Amino acid sequence: MERNPDGPAEADCAFQAFEEHAALLHAVARSMLGDGGEAARVVEETRARWLAGQGDRSAGFPNALIGLVAVLALTRLRVAQANGEEHIGPWLPEPLRGEPDLQLAESVTAALSAVLGMLDRDERTVFLLRHGFGLSYADIAAVTGLTEEAVGVIDARARARVRCEVRPLRREAGG
């Protein structure tokens, strides 16, 4: 007897996979969009599409989910660009106040936001998926629709821009 891929067991598996990786999906969306509210909307759209059976599940978990959330985030960025928006949210995070243990985290977040802000959309996407989430060039190519070679070139360009454009702060003489 052939199992119905849309049956209850498949739906339960899809729901469990989504719930298990929801925080990761939000992190990917927020990193790409720069805004928590937009990221939450993209994750909710991802949930709806995923549970409706959309998305290429053959890539396995979490890559298939990351692919779907990345495609939806890229679509949101393209729509924003077509509507004349420069970017969706603030690249620099809102300050976290009253917790001294978070100062290092704030510094790292601000630095990463500054780095991502100087990359173009494709560079930012490839850089985040490769170096932030550890996806292979093949997986990134599947998500973005680019070739693996193009992903490699974009990654190299992004890494070069990060190395060349991000310089340590220099103290002024006498300061």
N, C-alpha and C positions, 0 to 999 in steps of 0.2 A: 504494500500500500504506500503510495507516494504521499509525503508530508506536505501540507499546504504551507508555503513560505510565509503566508500572511496570517497563519493561525495563532492561537493564544501563546504557544511556547515561543514563537518568533517575536511576538509583541512584547512578552515579558523580558526576553533577552535584550531587545532594543531599548526598552525602558531602563533596565538595569545598567546597560552600557552607558546610556546618557547620564543617568544619575551619578554613576561612578566617576565620570569625567567632566561633570558640569563645572567644577572650579577651574580646571585646566582650560576648558573652552572659554570661560569668562576671561581668563588671563590672556589668552590668544586674542580674543576680540578687543579687549581693552588696550592691549599693546599695539594692535593695528590701528584702532580708531582714536585712542587718546582720550576717551570719555567713557566713564562708567555707565552712564544712563544709556548711551548708544550701544555699548557692549551688552548690557542686559537685554536690550531689545533684539539684538542680533542672536544672542543665545536663546531667547524665547522662540524666535523664528526657526532657529536650528532645531530646537526641541520639537516644534510642530511638524516640520518637514521630516525629521528623522522618524518620529513615531508614525507618520503617515506613509512611511516606506520609501521616502525619497532619500537620495544620497547613495553613493557607491559603497556598500558594506563589504565588498570583496577585499578592500584594503585592510580590513581588520580594525580592531579597536586599539588605541584611540585614533589611529591615523585617519580612518574614514570620517570620524566626527570632526577632527581638526580640519580636514579638507573641506567639509561642508561649512563650518563656521568661518573659515578663511575666505571661501568663495563669497559667502554672504557679506562679510565685512568689506571685501574688495568691491563688491557691487555697491554697497553703501557709500564707499569712498568715491567711486566713479559717478554715482548719482549726485553726490555733494559737489564734485568738481564740475559736472555738467550744469549744475544750478548756480555756479559762480562762488561757491563756498571755498575758502582757502583750506580749511581743515575743519573737522567736526567738533573737536573739543580742545581744551587747553593741553598743550604738550607738556607744560610744567605742572606737576601735581599740586593740589591744594596742600597747604602746610598742615602737618600733624602737630597739634599743640598739646602741651601739658605732660608729655611722656618723654623723659630724657633718654630712655633706652631706644627710642625710635630715631634719634638724630642720625645715626649711621645709615639706617634704612632710608631716611629722607634724602640724605646726600647721594646715595647710590641711585635712588629713583630719579632724582633731579638730573643726575649725570646721564643716566640712560635715556631719559626724556629728551635731553639736549642732543644726544647723539642721534636718536631716532628722528628728531625734528630736522636734521640737516640732510637726511636721506630722502630720495624721491620715493614714490609709492611702491614701485617694484623692488627697489633696494631694501626698503623697510620691511616689506613682506618676506622676502627671501632671507634677510638677515635675522629676523625674529624666528621664522620657522626653522632655520638651520642652527643658529647659535643659541637661541632662547629655548627652543623646544626639541632640538636634536633630530629633526627630520632629515632624511637623506635627500640628495638631489632628485632622485627618482620620485619620491613622495611629494616633494615641492613642485616638481614639474606636473605631476598629476593634479595637484590642487590648483595651480595657477594657469595650466594650459600651455605653459612654455615648454621648450625642449630641455632636456637635462643639460645640454651644452650651454644654452642661454642662462639657465639657473646658475651654472658655475661661473659664467662671465659676470652676471649681476652680483653674485656673492663676492667675487674677487674685487669688483669695483666698490661695493659697499665697504668691505674690510679696508681697502686702500683709503677710502674717504674718511673712515673712522680713524685710522692711524695718522693720516696727514692733517686732518682738520681739527682733531681734538688734541690740544696741547695743554700741558700742565700750566697752572697759573704761576706767574712769575711775580715775585715780590719786588716792589719798586725800591730803588736805593734809598736808604734812610727810613724805610717804612716797615 
